[in-house]
Amino acid sequence: MIKILILGGGFGGIRVALNLEEKIGSEAKITLIDKNSYHLFVPALYEVASAYGVQKDPFAVRLKKTICVPYSDIFENKNINFMQAEVSAIDPDNKKIVTEGGEILDYDYLVIALGGQVADYGVPGVKEYAFQFKDLEDALLLNRKVDELIKEVAAGIRIRPIKVAVVGAGFTGIEVAAEFACYIKKLSNYSSIRAEDIAGHIKR
Ligand SMILES: Cc1cc2nc3c(=O)[nH]c(=O)nc-3n(C[C@H](O)[C@H](O)[C@H](O)COP(=O)(O)OP(=O)(O)OC[C@H]3O[C@@H](n4cnc5c(N)ncnc54)[C@H](O)[C@@H]3O)c2cc1C
């Protein structure tokens, strides 16, 4: 039986797995490997960054449920094997991959769908001072940071307004800015925080 290994369970990896299963599922052993047990639904990441009251849910269980879709649900009743592991090396000459745990898996065909990384394009200061916004941990960190600042304003510890600068006005920048604007409006409706305590800038 043909062995197909798919590395990465983002949109790319999942689509490939489902399409291959539909077309050649009976003739191939399809295995998808991801370091997480869930697919991260990135288009909803803004909602995590700007969610109110995460502190009452210290492990953000409720939030994670809305954005993390278990692979076991996605591949339920499908002839697709899922393996949770971090891929650490690919050996194309011998058609093998190695995982962080030292496991070696062989394949006939390999699909690499491991996604991309945040790039700072060498802009000075970005790496040191800016928050990146790519995965769940980034969104939770941003949420915590904004919450800390808001608490400082509410307690009168901070006099200067909080300034949120979103750099980059592509889809992600626009969505982050819009979600934060809604978040702040909501806060100013329900607490002593005034919208003018928090100033936002979009820079391009
Ligand atoms: C905040 C945000 C919002 C976005 N919103 C939209 C949108 O609304 N519409 C849209 O079309 N696009 C959107 N995008 C872009 C979209 O998310 C990407 O284009 C898409 O996720 C790329 O898919 P991918 O499968 O190539 O990689 P990814 O989705 O990044 O998937 C890579 C997978 O590989 C896994 N992985 C990585 N390294 C390893 C390793 N060593 N071992 C094992 N597993 C590993 C990761 O856990 C991940 O599951 C958004 C991006 C961001 C950051």
The ligand as an SDF file (V2000), in Angstrom:
LIG
                    3D

 53 58  0  0  0  0  0  0  0  0999 V2000
   -4.2290   36.1920   12.4320 C   0  0  0  0  0  0  0  0  0  0  0  0
   -4.3660   35.5750   11.0860 C   0  0  0  0  0  0  0  0  0  0  0  0
   -5.5920   35.5650   10.4500 C   0  0  0  0  0  0  0  0  0  0  0  0
   -5.7480   35.0170    9.1810 C   0  0  0  0  0  0  0  0  0  0  0  0
   -6.9940   35.0510    8.5910 N   0  0  0  0  0  0  0  0  0  0  0  0
   -7.1520   34.5010    7.3680 C   0  0  0  0  0  0  0  0  0  0  0  0
   -8.4300   34.4980    6.7240 C   0  0  0  0  0  0  0  0  0  0  0  0
   -9.4070   35.0130    7.2650 O   0  0  0  0  0  0  0  0  0  0  0  0
   -8.5370   33.9320    5.4900 N   0  0  0  0  0  0  0  0  0  0  0  0
   -7.4530   33.3590    4.8620 C   0  0  0  0  0  0  0  0  0  0  0  0
   -7.5970   32.8430    3.7450 O   0  0  0  0  0  0  0  0  0  0  0  0
   -6.2240   33.3320    5.4530 N   0  0  0  0  0  0  0  0  0  0  0  0
   -6.0520   33.8880    6.6710 C   0  0  0  0  0  0  0  0  0  0  0  0
   -4.8160   33.8830    7.2730 N   0  0  0  0  0  0  0  0  0  0  0  0
   -3.7120   33.2400    6.5650 C   0  0  0  0  0  0  0  0  0  0  0  0
   -3.8300   31.7360    6.7570 C   0  0  0  0  0  0  0  0  0  0  0  0
   -3.9470   31.4410    8.1260 O   0  0  0  0  0  0  0  0  0  0  0  0
   -2.5910   31.0620    6.1810 C   0  0  0  0  0  0  0  0  0  0  0  0
   -2.4730   31.4130    4.8350 O   0  0  0  0  0  0  0  0  0  0  0  0
   -2.7680   29.5530    6.3150 C   0  0  0  0  0  0  0  0  0  0  0  0
   -2.9400   29.2020    7.6610 O   0  0  0  0  0  0  0  0  0  0  0  0
   -1.5460   28.8450    5.7520 C   0  0  0  0  0  0  0  0  0  0  0  0
   -1.8530   27.4740    5.8330 O   0  0  0  0  0  0  0  0  0  0  0  0
   -0.7290   26.3840    5.8990 P   0  0  0  0  0  0  0  0  0  0  0  0
   -1.4190   25.0550    5.9480 O   0  0  0  0  0  0  0  0  0  0  0  0
    0.2690   26.6110    4.8220 O   0  0  0  0  0  0  0  0  0  0  0  0
    0.0700   26.6670    7.2590 O   0  0  0  0  0  0  0  0  0  0  0  0
   -0.4190   26.7650    8.7680 P   0  0  0  0  0  0  0  0  0  0  0  0
   -1.8610   27.0670    8.8560 O   0  0  0  0  0  0  0  0  0  0  0  0
    0.5590   27.6570    9.4500 O   0  0  0  0  0  0  0  0  0  0  0  0
   -0.2260   25.2800    9.2970 O   0  0  0  0  0  0  0  0  0  0  0  0
    1.0320   24.7340    9.5860 C   0  0  0  0  0  0  0  0  0  0  0  0
    0.8330   23.5560   10.5310 C   0  0  0  0  0  0  0  0  0  0  0  0
    2.0800   22.9090   10.6870 O   0  0  0  0  0  0  0  0  0  0  0  0
    2.2640   22.6000   12.0650 C   0  0  0  0  0  0  0  0  0  0  0  0
    3.7090   22.5480   12.2870 N   0  0  0  0  0  0  0  0  0  0  0  0
    4.6160   23.5360   12.1090 C   0  0  0  0  0  0  0  0  0  0  0  0
    5.8480   23.0940   12.3500 N   0  0  0  0  0  0  0  0  0  0  0  0
    5.7280   21.7910   12.7080 C   0  0  0  0  0  0  0  0  0  0  0  0
    6.6690   20.7760   13.0530 C   0  0  0  0  0  0  0  0  0  0  0  0
    7.9990   20.9870   13.0820 N   0  0  0  0  0  0  0  0  0  0  0  0
    6.2000   19.5560   13.3320 N   0  0  0  0  0  0  0  0  0  0  0  0
    4.8550   19.2790   13.3070 C   0  0  0  0  0  0  0  0  0  0  0  0
    3.9300   20.1870   12.9720 N   0  0  0  0  0  0  0  0  0  0  0  0
    4.3610   21.4270   12.6780 C   0  0  0  0  0  0  0  0  0  0  0  0
    1.5690   23.7140   12.8390 C   0  0  0  0  0  0  0  0  0  0  0  0
    1.1930   23.2850   14.1310 O   0  0  0  0  0  0  0  0  0  0  0  0
    0.3680   23.9760   11.9310 C   0  0  0  0  0  0  0  0  0  0  0  0
   -0.7550   23.2120   12.3080 O   0  0  0  0  0  0  0  0  0  0  0  0
   -4.6400   34.4290    8.5440 C   0  0  0  0  0  0  0  0  0  0  0  0
   -3.3900   34.4130    9.1920 C   0  0  0  0  0  0  0  0  0  0  0  0
   -3.2480   34.9690   10.4490 C   0  0  0  0  0  0  0  0  0  0  0  0
   -1.9030   34.9210   11.1370 C   0  0  0  0  0  0  0  0  0  0  0  0
  1  2  1  0
  2  3  1  0
  2 52  2  0
  3  4  2  0
  4  5  1  0
  4 50  1  0
  5  6  2  0
  6  7  1  0
  6 13  1  0
  7  8  2  0
  7  9  1  0
  9 10  1  0
 10 11  2  0
 10 12  1  0
 12 13  2  0
 13 14  1  0
 14 15  1  0
 14 50  1  0
 15 16  1  0
 16 17  1  0
 16 18  1  0
 18 19  1  0
 18 20  1  0
 20 21  1  0
 20 22  1  0
 22 23  1  0
 23 24  1  0
 24 25  2  0
 24 26  1  0
 24 27  1  0
 27 28  1  0
 28 29  2  0
 28 30  1  0
 28 31  1  0
 31 32  1  0
 32 33  1  0
 33 34  1  0
 33 48  1  0
 34 35  1  0
 35 36  1  0
 35 46  1  0
 36 37  1  0
 36 45  1  0
 37 38  2  0
 38 39  1  0
 39 40  1  0
 39 45  2  0
 40 41  1  0
 40 42  2  0
 42 43  1  0
 43 44  2  0
 44 45  1  0
 46 47  1  0
 46 48  1  0
 48 49  1  0
 50 51  2  0
 51 52  1  0
 52 53  1  0
M  END
$$$$
